[in-house]
Amino acid sequence: MQNIIIATSGAGGHLFCGISIAETLRERSKDIKTFFVGSVNNLAKKNVVDKGFIYRSVFSAGFVNKGFFGLVKFVFGQAISFLHSFVIFVLIRPRVIFSTGGFSSMGIVFWGKIFRVPCVVHEQNSVPGKANRIAAKFSDLVLVSFKDTIKFFEGKKCVVSGMPTRRFVKIPPNEAKQRLSLAKDLFTVLVMGGSKGAHGINKIILSILGKFPKNTQFIHLSGKEDEMKLIEGYSRAGINAYVRDFTSEMDVVYSAADAVICRAGSGTLAEVALFGLPAILIPYPYSMDRHQYTNAEFIEAEGAGVVMPEENMDENKLLELLNDKNKLEEMSLRSAKLGKNNAAEKITNEILKYF
């Protein structure tokens, strides 16, 4: 039995990328045992353990540019993380490391370099995060989701792998709508942020609820903070809606939707494309290096979505697009083309070369 460490963080894009690869590795080889090493995050740990893998937590702190004390917290957090990572590294003795990013992954990548353990880094976003820019210097191979990302890793061996997604079962739309207590004959819009919702998107939708066509219904994943406001808002507007702060049944949600209004994280975009959904993309305004804007611009350039920045939202344009069924159908076809990739297989093939 040979061990692999998947070094990750609690962020959905990093975590679900790692889980997808772990599942593919498990199918391809019974002689490889997978360990996840990531940030102290109960939800991340649950997601990993529920899939039958082992999760080891390390304390770390991200660098968020919050002045002197933020810098001190970051340095102290990373020092603790590196020490803790050393203990985990020695106990697991990995044959290979696969890193999906986040500062909690840095310690494992560093010790891999010290002990000459092969390391493969995967960058999910079009603009790499600081952790992966550093980790790449210690890696043997860098895998990227977007071709244009290669320019950030000059001098390193890079392969365009695409972005692996969680494994979903596609459900007939009418069946999916029925499971969510939604009408089968209404146009269904999915609204979502990340795992905690998106307050900015919620505010936009609440402000224009009375303007949507009568044949429209919603699936809205709100986050806890705005859940009750949205339930009341849809009720007052007389709009049929399935509102939840969070759901683990994303295969049902995606299958029931005809269009989506969402952020532009790489994991979200890959899943939306997998289901061939036309997307109205509202990038997170404070994303590091504005990477969500770059992600969204790629999808728009491919004709699979339209970018509408939160800071200067044109609500009339949003409503007009949702009314243009021909445009949405064209976007859906282009989205489905983007969703046809075998990223998990490509990445697994590259990892297995180091065993």
Backbone torsions as a table, in degrees:
resi	resn	phi	psi	omega
1	MET	NA	128.2	177.5
2	GLN	-113.0	144.0	-175.2
3	ASN	-102.5	144.2	170.4
4	ILE	-125.3	139.0	172.2
5	ILE	-102.4	127.2	169.4
6	ILE	-100.4	107.2	-178.2
7	ALA	-90.6	125.4	-171.1
8	THR	-148.3	-170.1	173.4
9	SER	-131.1	-176.2	179.7
10	GLY	-82.5	-8.1	-179.1
11	ALA	-65.7	140.4	-174.5
12	GLY	-56.1	-45.5	-178.6
13	GLY	-60.0	-45.2	179.0
14	HIS	-65.9	-48.0	-173.0
15	LEU	-66.8	-49.5	-175.5
16	PHE	-69.0	-30.1	172.4
17	CYS	-60.6	-46.8	179.5
18	GLY	-62.8	-42.4	179.9
19	ILE	-64.1	-41.0	178.5
20	SER	-59.0	-43.0	-179.4
21	ILE	-70.6	-39.6	178.5
22	ALA	-60.0	-42.3	179.4
23	GLU	-65.6	-39.9	179.8
24	THR	-68.3	-40.5	177.0
25	LEU	-61.6	-40.7	-179.6
26	ARG	-61.9	-37.1	178.5
27	GLU	-72.1	-34.3	-174.6
28	ARG	-82.1	-28.7	-176.4
29	SER	-148.4	127.4	176.5
30	LYS	-84.9	-5.9	-176.6
31	ASP	-97.8	7.5	179.8
32	ILE	-115.3	127.7	177.8
33	LYS	-108.8	129.5	-173.5
34	THR	-103.5	131.6	174.0
35	PHE	-120.8	131.3	172.5
36	PHE	-94.4	136.3	172.4
37	VAL	-125.9	118.5	-175.5
38	GLY	-151.9	-172.0	-176.0
39	SER	-69.7	164.9	177.0
40	VAL	-73.0	99.6	-173.6
41	ASN	-152.0	108.8	-174.8
42	ASN	-63.1	-38.2	-179.8
43	LEU	-67.2	-41.7	177.8
44	ALA	-61.7	-45.4	180.0
45	LYS	-60.6	-42.7	179.7
46	LYS	-62.1	-44.3	179.6
47	ASN	-58.9	-40.2	-178.8
48	VAL	-72.0	-48.1	-178.1
49	VAL	-63.5	-38.6	178.7
50	ASP	-61.3	-24.8	178.3
51	LYS	-89.1	0.1	176.2
52	GLY	90.5	19.7	179.7
53	PHE	-112.7	166.5	-178.9
54	ILE	-97.3	135.6	-179.1
55	TYR	-120.4	126.9	175.0
56	ARG	-115.5	126.5	-176.7
57	SER	-92.5	141.0	171.3
58	VAL	-126.7	140.4	176.4
59	PHE	-76.2	134.8	175.4
60	SER	-157.1	167.8	178.0
61	ALA	-135.5	133.9	177.9
62	GLY	-77.4	160.9	178.0
63	PHE	-96.4	108.3	-173.2
64	VAL	-115.4	17.0	174.6
65	ASN	56.2	46.3	179.9
66	LYS	-106.3	50.9	173.9
67	GLY	73.7	-164.2	-174.4
68	PHE	-61.4	-46.9	-176.9
69	PHE	-67.6	-32.6	175.3
70	GLY	-64.8	-38.5	178.2
71	LEU	-66.2	-43.7	178.4
72	VAL	-60.5	-45.1	179.3
73	LYS	-60.8	-41.5	180.0
74	PHE	-63.3	-48.9	-177.8
75	VAL	-63.4	-45.4	179.0
76	PHE	-62.7	-44.5	-179.4
77	GLY	-61.8	-41.6	179.8
78	GLN	-69.5	-35.6	177.6
79	ALA	-61.5	-46.2	177.4
80	ILE	-62.7	-42.3	-178.8
81	SER	-61.3	-42.2	-178.8
82	PHE	-66.0	-39.9	178.2
83	LEU	-65.9	-45.6	-180.0
84	HIS	-64.5	-40.8	179.5
85	SER	-62.7	-35.9	178.9
86	PHE	-61.0	-45.3	-179.8
87	VAL	-61.1	-46.9	-179.6
88	ILE	-63.4	-42.8	-179.1
89	PHE	-58.9	-46.7	-177.9
90	VAL	-65.9	-38.5	-179.3
91	LEU	-69.4	-38.2	-177.0
92	ILE	-84.0	-36.3	-177.9
93	ARG	52.8	66.4	-175.8
94	PRO	-70.6	150.0	172.0
95	ARG	-85.8	-31.8	-179.1
96	VAL	-143.8	150.6	173.4
97	ILE	-117.9	135.2	172.5
98	PHE	-121.7	118.1	-175.9
99	SER	-111.9	131.4	179.5
100	THR	-105.9	2.7	174.7
101	GLY	109.0	176.9	-175.8
102	GLY	92.5	145.5	-175.8
103	PHE	-66.5	-21.2	177.4
104	SER	-69.8	-14.1	179.1
105	SER	-88.2	-13.5	-169.9
106	MET	-63.1	-40.9	-177.8
107	GLY	-60.8	-45.6	-179.9
108	ILE	-62.4	-43.5	179.5
109	VAL	-62.4	-41.4	-180.0
110	PHE	-62.0	-48.2	-178.3
111	TRP	-68.3	-28.9	174.3
112	GLY	-61.3	-41.9	178.0
113	LYS	-64.9	-44.0	-179.1
114	ILE	-60.7	-43.0	-176.4
115	PHE	-96.6	13.2	174.6
116	ARG	57.2	43.1	174.9
117	VAL	-96.2	127.2	-178.7
118	PRO	-56.5	138.8	-178.5
119	CYS	-130.3	128.7	174.9
120	VAL	-112.7	126.6	179.8
121	VAL	-107.3	136.4	173.8
122	HIS	-117.6	127.7	176.4
123	GLU	-106.1	118.1	-175.2
124	GLN	-80.7	-34.8	-172.8
125	ASN	-92.2	164.0	179.5
126	SER	-68.5	-33.0	175.5
127	VAL	-112.3	116.3	-174.4
128	PRO	-66.7	147.3	175.5
129	GLY	-75.2	166.2	-177.5
130	LYS	-60.6	-40.6	-177.7
131	ALA	-61.5	-43.9	-178.9
132	ASN	-72.6	-29.6	176.4
133	ARG	-63.5	-38.0	177.5
134	ILE	-74.6	-46.9	-177.5
135	ALA	-59.0	-34.6	-178.8
136	ALA	-58.5	-31.8	-179.2
137	LYS	-66.0	-24.4	-179.4
138	PHE	-100.4	2.8	-171.4
139	SER	-98.2	163.3	175.4
140	ASP	-93.5	-24.4	-176.9
141	LEU	-153.1	140.4	175.5
142	VAL	-116.9	124.6	176.3
143	LEU	-104.7	139.2	-177.2
144	VAL	-129.3	152.2	177.4
145	SER	-83.6	-31.3	-176.1
146	PHE	-119.1	136.1	-178.7
147	LYS	-57.4	-40.3	-176.2
148	ASP	-67.4	-13.4	-178.7
149	THR	-72.2	-21.5	-177.4
150	ILE	-55.7	-32.6	-176.5
151	LYS	-62.2	-20.9	179.8
152	PHE	-80.9	-10.0	-176.6
153	PHE	-120.8	45.7	-177.6
154	GLU	-57.8	132.4	178.7
155	GLY	92.6	-8.5	178.5
156	LYS	-103.5	152.2	174.0
157	LYS	-72.7	121.4	-176.4
158	CYS	-125.4	146.8	175.6
159	VAL	-134.9	133.7	175.9
160	VAL	-82.3	110.4	-175.2
161	SER	-105.8	-21.4	-170.3
162	GLY	85.6	-179.0	-176.7
163	MET	-111.4	115.1	177.5
164	PRO	-71.2	149.4	-179.3
165	THR	-116.6	167.2	169.0
166	ARG	-62.6	157.7	-179.6
167	ARG	-87.7	123.3	-177.7
168	PHE	-121.4	153.3	170.4
169	VAL	-103.0	119.8	179.1
170	LYS	-77.8	128.7	-174.3
171	ILE	-111.1	141.3	175.2
172	PRO	-51.8	133.1	-174.8
173	PRO	-51.3	-44.7	-178.9
174	ASN	-63.4	-39.2	177.9
175	GLU	-65.5	-41.7	179.8
176	ALA	-63.8	-42.9	178.7
177	LYS	-63.3	-40.0	178.9
178	GLN	-62.4	-39.7	179.9
179	ARG	-65.8	-22.8	178.5
180	LEU	-99.8	9.8	-178.5
181	SER	58.3	39.6	178.1
182	LEU	-108.9	157.9	179.3
183	ALA	-72.0	139.7	-177.2
184	LYS	-73.5	-25.7	-171.1
185	ASP	-100.9	6.8	-178.7
186	LEU	-101.7	144.8	175.9
187	PHE	-66.3	127.4	-170.6
188	THR	-114.3	121.5	-179.5
189	VAL	-106.5	125.2	175.1
190	LEU	-92.7	127.5	177.3
191	VAL	-119.5	126.7	-179.8
192	MET	-156.6	154.1	170.6
193	GLY	-107.8	-131.9	172.7
194	GLY	-91.8	-155.8	-178.3
195	SER	-66.0	-20.6	179.8
196	LYS	-104.3	9.9	-178.2
197	GLY	82.1	-176.1	179.4
198	ALA	-142.7	103.3	-175.4
199	HIS	-58.6	-39.6	-179.5
200	GLY	-61.7	-43.5	178.0
201	ILE	-67.2	-40.7	179.1
202	ASN	-57.7	-43.2	179.8
203	LYS	-62.2	-42.0	-179.4
204	ILE	-62.0	-47.1	-178.3
205	ILE	-64.5	-43.6	179.1
206	LEU	-59.1	-36.3	-175.2
207	SER	-72.3	-18.2	-176.3
208	ILE	-124.5	17.9	-177.6
209	LEU	-56.6	-37.4	-177.2
210	GLY	-72.9	-6.1	-175.3
211	LYS	-102.5	-5.8	-178.3
212	PHE	-74.7	148.8	177.8
213	PRO	-59.7	151.6	-176.2
214	LYS	-67.1	-20.7	-178.6
215	ASN	-90.9	20.6	-178.1
216	THR	-110.9	136.1	172.3
217	GLN	-129.1	166.3	-170.2
218	PHE	-130.1	147.9	160.9
219	ILE	-113.3	121.3	-174.0
220	HIS	-129.6	113.4	175.6
221	LEU	-96.8	104.3	-160.2
222	SER	-97.2	-22.6	-164.3
223	GLY	81.9	158.2	-173.9
224	LYS	-65.5	-38.0	-171.7
225	GLU	-58.7	-39.9	-172.5
226	ASP	-108.3	5.5	-172.8
227	GLU	-58.4	-51.1	-176.9
228	MET	-66.5	-39.2	178.2
229	LYS	-58.5	-41.9	-177.5
230	LEU	-73.0	-39.8	176.1
231	ILE	-57.7	-45.9	179.3
232	GLU	-66.9	-39.3	-178.9
233	GLY	-64.1	-46.8	178.5
234	TYR	-63.7	-38.6	-180.0
235	SER	-63.2	-46.6	179.7
236	ARG	-62.0	-36.0	-178.1
237	ALA	-80.9	-6.2	-179.5
238	GLY	69.5	31.7	-178.0
239	ILE	-106.8	131.7	176.9
240	ASN	-69.8	128.6	-176.5
241	ALA	-152.9	143.8	171.0
242	TYR	-104.4	106.1	-176.6
243	VAL	-113.2	126.3	176.1
244	ARG	-141.2	150.1	176.4
245	ASP	-70.1	-31.3	-177.4
246	PHE	-163.8	151.8	173.9
247	THR	-143.4	146.2	174.7
248	SER	-94.9	-3.8	-178.5
249	GLU	-97.7	58.7	-176.4
250	MET	-68.7	-25.2	176.7
251	ASP	-63.8	-37.4	177.7
252	VAL	-68.4	-44.7	-177.7
253	VAL	-62.3	-49.5	-179.9
254	TYR	-63.5	-40.7	-177.9
255	SER	-65.3	-30.5	-177.7
256	ALA	-81.5	-18.4	-171.9
257	ALA	-84.4	147.8	173.4
258	ASP	-103.9	-21.2	178.5
259	ALA	-158.6	162.3	-177.4
260	VAL	-135.8	142.0	170.5
261	ILE	-115.1	119.1	-170.6
262	CYS	-156.9	173.0	170.6
263	ARG	-72.3	-175.0	-174.6
264	ALA	-128.7	40.0	170.7
265	GLY	-67.9	151.7	-174.4
266	SER	-62.4	-39.4	179.3
267	GLY	-63.9	-43.9	178.0
268	THR	-60.2	-46.0	-177.9
269	LEU	-63.5	-38.7	179.5
270	ALA	-65.8	-39.5	-179.8
271	GLU	-70.8	-40.0	177.9
272	VAL	-61.2	-41.8	178.7
273	ALA	-67.4	-35.8	179.4
274	LEU	-58.1	-34.3	180.0
275	PHE	-96.3	4.4	176.2
276	GLY	62.8	38.2	-177.5
277	LEU	-93.4	134.1	171.3
278	PRO	-70.2	138.6	-170.5
279	ALA	-123.7	133.4	166.0
280	ILE	-98.8	112.5	-170.0
281	LEU	-101.9	122.9	178.4
282	ILE	-118.1	87.8	-174.2
283	PRO	-59.6	146.2	176.3
284	TYR	-62.9	120.6	-172.5
285	PRO	-63.1	-22.9	-174.1
286	TYR	-110.0	20.5	179.2
287	SER	-63.9	142.8	-178.2
288	MET	-58.1	128.2	-179.0
289	ASP	57.0	21.1	179.7
290	ARG	52.8	36.5	-175.7
291	HIS	-65.2	-27.7	179.2
292	GLN	-67.0	-31.2	177.4
293	TYR	-66.6	-41.8	179.6
294	THR	-66.4	-41.5	175.0
295	ASN	-56.8	-48.4	-176.2
296	ALA	-64.5	-38.5	-179.7
297	GLU	-64.6	-33.4	176.2
298	PHE	-64.1	-46.4	-179.9
299	ILE	-62.4	-40.9	178.5
300	GLU	-64.1	-42.5	179.9
301	ALA	-62.8	-28.9	178.3
302	GLU	-84.2	-2.1	177.3
303	GLY	79.9	12.0	-176.2
304	ALA	-98.7	-4.5	-178.2
305	GLY	-162.0	172.0	177.2
306	VAL	-129.1	131.3	-179.7
307	VAL	-89.1	128.0	176.6
308	MET	-132.8	94.4	-176.4
309	PRO	-59.4	139.4	-179.2
310	GLU	-62.0	-35.4	-173.2
311	GLU	-71.6	-20.3	174.7
312	ASN	-140.0	52.0	-176.8
313	MET	-61.0	130.0	174.1
314	ASP	-99.8	95.2	-174.3
315	GLU	-64.2	-35.0	178.7
316	ASN	-64.8	-37.2	178.4
317	LYS	-66.2	-38.6	178.4
318	LEU	-62.3	-47.8	-179.9
319	LEU	-64.7	-39.6	179.7
320	GLU	-62.8	-41.0	-179.7
321	LEU	-66.1	-41.7	179.7
322	LEU	-66.5	-19.8	176.9
323	ASN	-87.8	-14.9	-175.7
324	ASP	-92.4	84.5	-174.7
325	LYS	-65.9	-31.0	177.6
326	ASN	-65.7	-43.8	178.2
327	LYS	-62.9	-43.7	-179.8
328	LEU	-64.1	-37.8	178.9
329	GLU	-65.0	-41.7	177.8
330	GLU	-63.6	-43.7	177.9
331	MET	-62.3	-37.8	-179.9
332	SER	-62.1	-43.4	179.5
333	LEU	-63.2	-41.4	179.9
334	ARG	-70.4	-35.7	176.7
335	SER	-62.7	-44.1	-179.5
336	ALA	-61.5	-35.4	177.5
337	LYS	-64.5	-39.8	178.2
338	LEU	-66.8	-28.7	-176.9
339	GLY	-78.6	-8.3	-178.8
340	LYS	-88.9	80.1	175.5
341	ASN	-137.7	159.7	178.1
342	ASN	-117.8	52.2	-173.8
343	ALA	-57.9	-43.3	-177.7
344	ALA	-61.1	-40.6	178.4
345	GLU	-66.5	-42.8	179.5
346	LYS	-60.5	-46.3	-178.3
347	ILE	-65.3	-44.2	179.5
348	THR	-60.8	-41.3	177.6
349	ASN	-58.3	-41.7	-179.8
350	GLU	-67.5	-40.7	-179.5
351	ILE	-64.5	-42.8	-175.6
352	LEU	-64.7	-20.7	178.0
353	LYS	-64.6	-19.9	-176.7
354	TYR	-96.2	0.5	177.5
355	PHE	-90.5	NA	NA
